[in-house]
Each structure stands twice: as structure tokens, then as C-alpha cells.
């Protein structure tokens, strides 16, 4: 096809059709490459500042002071969750229930976000957070996450969500 043919209506329509077809093929290819893109998804956690260490330690012992907690901003409150998620080894088992006891909506929503947008290990730790929190308010979140996981065909995550959900419904 030469320049003269490209300037005709037929040439323009052929060029437009080729671009559309190429775009559709590329879009289809990208849509099927979920595994390639998801390996780059992860949450980043803020490091615990020294000023919040006493509160994080108190939460780890299950005795978080409500008055001290209420003085914190929303961002500072979320850093306590970030600390629990980023701790090496097994994180303190009492922290989730202490945090959820003082601000259930904030921490349950944050754990839900991790289940949706975190790496596999972050998702598993968020499920552990919900399990240790022991809040019945987490049940609808887990049901919704299970439906999401079933649609995405992530069998291991679905099994862990179901296990966590069964644990919370029994207690």
C-alpha cells in the first residue's frame, strides 16, 4: 500500500480497522497475563516510629490504653497494623484483638484491603490477623473475600479464607 492508497477512504478504513484489531488482540493478551502482573503487587508498610513503640508493645500484651490510642491520628493508628504485618517471625497473637477492640472499623477495613491487594504472604498474614482478632464483624468481610477469591480461582487463598471463616463462625 503506497501513500496515495492510504489517503483514500478505503485506505483510511483499512488502517483504522488494523489498529482496532491490533488493539483488541493486545488487550486480550494482557488480560490473560494476570500472573505476570500480580507478582509485582504488594503492600508497603511504614516502619514503627520510636514514639509508637510503647503502644505497639502494649497491644502485643493485649492491654492497649484507650485514652492514649484516641490521641493518635488515623495514620498513626494504621502504623500499628503495619508494624504487626511487617514483624519478622510470628507476630504477637494478642495485638489483633487489642487493636480491633479499640477501632474495629479501621482495622477490619485495613485487613480487607490487604487480602485484596497484598502479596500471597501478606494476604495469609491478614487472614491470621482477622482470625486472631476474633471479631464477628469480620465474618461479612471474609464472605465477600471468599466470593472474590472464588471468582479469581485462587484455590489456596479460598481454602484459607474458608478455614478462617469457619473458625470465626464457631466461636
TIRO-851152 format. One line per field, with one value per residue (C-alpha): x, y, z; residue in one letter; residue number from 1. Coordinates in nm, 2 decimals. Example, Ala and Ser with C-alpha at 12.3 -4.5 7.8 and 13.67 -1.06 7.14 Angstrom:
X: [1.23:1.37]
Y: [-0.45:-0.11]
Z: [0.78:0.71]
rest: [a:s]
nr: [1:2]
This chain:
X: [0.00:0.15:0.09:-0.17:-0.38:-0.35:-0.52:-0.83:-1.14:-1.07:-0.71:-0.81:-1.07:-0.83:-0.57:-0.83:-0.96:-0.60:-0.54:-0.86:-0.79:-0.43:-0.56:-0.82:-0.55:-0.31:-0.59:-0.68:-0.32:-0.27:-0.59:-0.47:-0.14:-0.26:0.02:0.28:0.14:0.03:0.39:0.46:0.17:0.24:0.16:0.43:0.43:0.55:0.82:0.72:0.84:1.00:0.72:0.46:0.67:0.52:0.17:0.27:0.42:0.11:-0.11:0.12:0.04:-0.33:-0.36:-0.39:-0.48:-0.79:-0.70:-0.35:-0.49:-0.75:-0.48:-0.34:-0.42:-0.57:-0.23:-0.06:-0.32:-0.26:0.11:0.03:-0.13:0.17:0.40:0.21:0.22:0.59:0.72:0.96:0.87:0.53:0.37:0.22:-0.10:-0.28:-0.23:-0.51:-0.78:-0.64:-0.64:-0.99:-1.13:-1.04:-1.12:-1.28:-1.39:-1.04:-0.85:-1.10:-1.12:-0.73:-0.71:-0.97:-0.76:-0.45:-0.65:-0.74:-0.42:-0.13:0.12:0.03:0.22:0.06:-0.29:-0.22:-0.10:-0.41:-0.63:-0.43:-0.49:-0.87:-0.87:-0.67:-0.90:-1.19:-1.44:-1.78:-1.77:-1.50:-1.74:-1.91:-1.56:-1.44:-1.76:-1.70:-1.33:-1.42:-1.65:-1.38:-1.13:-1.36:-1.40:-1.03:-0.98:-0.72:-0.77:-0.51:-0.64:-1.01:-0.92:-0.75:-1.04:-1.29:-1.08:-1.07:-1.44:-1.53:-1.31:-1.48:-1.83:-1.77:-1.65]
Y: [0.00:0.33:0.69:0.76:0.45:0.55:0.88:0.72:0.63:0.26:0.30:0.50:0.24:-0.04:0.14:0.21:-0.15:-0.28:-0.05:-0.17:-0.54:-0.49:-0.32:-0.59:-0.86:-0.68:-0.62:-0.99:-1.09:-0.85:-0.97:-1.33:-1.24:-1.18:-1.40:-1.18:-0.86:-0.98:-1.08:-0.70:-0.62:-0.58:-0.35:-0.14:-0.09:0.21:0.14:0.18:0.51:0.51:0.72:0.44:0.15:0.16:0.14:-0.15:-0.33:-0.27:-0.41:-0.71:-0.78:-0.72:-0.41:-0.11:0.21:0.36:0.72:0.70:0.54:0.81:1.07:0.91:1.02:0.78:0.74:0.66:0.41:0.23:0.22:-0.02:-0.25:-0.21:-0.30:-0.62:-0.71:-0.64:-0.80:-1.09:-1.43:-1.49:-1.16:-1.11:-1.31:-1.05:-0.75:-0.80:-0.84:-0.54:-0.32:-0.43:-0.38:-0.01:0.07:-0.23:-0.05:0.09:-0.24:-0.47:-0.25:-0.24:-0.62:-0.65:-0.42:-0.64:-0.95:-0.79:-0.61:-0.78:-1.05:-1.40:-1.40:-1.06:-1.20:-1.50:-1.28:-1.05:-1.36:-1.46:-1.10:-1.14:-1.49:-1.36:-1.06:-1.29:-1.02:-1.14:-0.82:-0.99:-1.26:-1.05:-0.93:-1.29:-1.40:-1.12:-1.21:-1.57:-1.48:-1.26:-1.54:-1.80:-1.57:-1.53:-1.91:-1.88:-2.21:-2.18:-1.84:-1.96:-2.25:-2.03:-1.78:-2.06:-2.20:-1.86:-1.80:-2.14:-2.06:-1.73:-1.87:-2.15:-1.90]
Z: [0.00:-0.10:0.02:-0.24:-0.14:0.23:0.15:0.01:0.23:0.18:0.29:0.60:0.69:0.65:0.86:1.13:1.12:1.15:1.46:1.62:1.56:1.69:2.00:2.07:2.03:2.26:2.52:2.51:2.56:2.85:3.02:3.02:3.18:3.54:3.69:3.53:3.67:4.01:4.11:4.13:4.36:4.72:5.01:5.16:5.54:5.73:5.99:6.35:6.49:6.84:6.97:6.90:7.03:7.38:7.22:7.00:7.30:7.50:7.21:7.20:7.56:7.50:7.72:7.49:7.67:7.51:7.61:7.46:7.15:7.10:7.08:6.77:6.42:6.17:6.00:6.33:6.42:6.09:6.16:6.45:6.19:5.96:6.25:6.32:5.95:5.90:6.21:6.14:6.27:6.43:6.52:6.87:6.90:7.12:6.91:6.66:6.93:7.11:6.80:6.68:7.03:7.02:6.65:6.48:6.16:6.08:6.13:5.97:5.66:5.65:5.67:5.40:5.18:5.24:5.14:4.81:4.72:4.91:4.81:4.90:5.22:5.32:5.24:5.46:5.75:5.71:5.74:6.05:6.18:6.13:6.29:6.60:6.63:6.68:6.58:6.44:6.23:6.02:5.90:5.62:5.51:5.49:5.30:5.05:5.02:4.96:4.68:4.53:4.56:4.40:4.10:4.07:4.10:4.38:4.55:4.83:4.93:4.91:5.14:5.39:5.39:5.44:5.73:5.89:5.83:5.99:6.29:6.35:6.30:6.55:6.82]
rest: [x:x:x:x:x:x:x:x:x:x:x:x:x:x:x:x:x:x:x:x:x:x:x:x:x:x:x:x:x:x:x:x:x:x:x:x:x:x:x:x:x:x:x:x:x:x:x:x:x:x:x:x:x:x:x:x:x:x:x:x:x:x:x:x:x:x:x:x:x:x:x:x:x:x:x:x:x:x:x:x:x:x:x:x:x:x:x:x:x:x:x:x:x:x:x:x:x:x:x:x:x:x:x:x:x:x:x:x:x:x:x:x:x:x:x:x:x:x:x:x:x:x:x:x:x:x:x:x:x:x:x:x:x:x:x:x:x:x:x:x:x:x:x:x:x:x:x:x:x:x:x:x:x:x:x:x:x:x:x:x:x:x:x:x:x:x:x:x:x:x:x]
nr: [1:2:3:4:5:6:7:8:9:10:11:12:13:14:15:16:17:18:19:20:21:22:23:24:25:26:27:28:29:30:31:32:33:34:35:36:37:38:39:40:41:42:43:44:45:46:47:48:49:50:51:52:53:54:55:56:57:58:59:60:61:62:63:64:65:66:67:68:69:70:71:72:73:74:75:76:77:78:79:80:81:82:83:84:85:86:87:88:89:90:91:92:93:94:95:96:97:98:99:100:101:102:103:104:105:106:107:108:109:110:111:112:113:114:115:116:117:118:119:120:121:122:123:124:125:126:127:128:129:130:131:132:133:134:135:136:137:138:139:140:141:142:143:144:145:146:147:148:149:150:151:152:153:154:155:156:157:158:159:160:161:162:163:164:165:166:167:168:169:170:171]
